[in-house]
Amino acid sequence: MPLCEKRGIGIITGGPYNSGILATGAKPGSFYNYEPAPQDIIDRVNAIEVVCSDHNVRMVDAAFQFPLLHPAHVSVVPGGQGVAEMAGNLQAAHADIPAELWADLKTAGLMREDAPT
């Protein structure tokens, strides 16, 4: 990422919801990286969801917007199967995410301290 930023190379993120788990939460049968989600990922997603809930932010909105916080990112391609998912993506793109959410995720160890926010 630093090399891309230094050389002016734009990054497009596909799949910001990581096989859906960051869109739906850690529900039974959740997938992560196209495989059944392991317990440590389920626990981490549950913790992220709690922090998001504390800020009245949908986790899916934070997942959509997070990659765009890095200056090298130019776009996010979330996909969408049907009108309802496309409308949800549009809502996620325009959601208000308070800076305190990112700070709390860092404090909880759920996000890298050096992540751009």
Rosetta blueprint (number, residue, H / E / L):
1 M L
2 P H
3 L H
4 C H
5 E H
6 K H
7 R H
8 G L
9 I L
10 G L
11 I E
12 I E
13 T E
14 G E
15 G L
16 P L
17 Y L
18 N L
19 S L
20 G L
21 I H
22 L H
23 A H
24 T H
25 G L
26 A L
27 K L
28 P L
29 G L
30 S L
31 F E
32 Y E
33 N L
34 Y L
35 E E
36 P E
37 A L
38 P L
39 Q H
40 D H
41 I H
42 I H
43 D H
44 R H
45 V H
46 N H
47 A H
48 I H
49 E H
50 V H
51 V H
52 C H
53 S H
54 D H
55 H L
56 N L
57 V L
58 R L
59 M H
60 V H
61 D H
62 A H
63 A H
64 F H
65 Q H
66 F H
67 P H
68 L H
69 L H
70 H L
71 P L
72 A L
73 H E
74 V E
75 S E
76 V E
77 V E
78 P L
79 G L
80 G L
81 Q L
82 G L
83 V H
84 A H
85 E H
86 M H
87 A H
88 G H
89 N H
90 L H
91 Q H
92 A H
93 A H
94 H H
95 A L
96 D L
97 I L
98 P L
99 A H
100 E H
101 L H
102 W H
103 A H
104 D H
105 L H
106 K H
107 T H
108 A L
109 G L
110 L L
111 M L
112 R L
113 E L
114 D L
115 A L
116 P L
117 T L
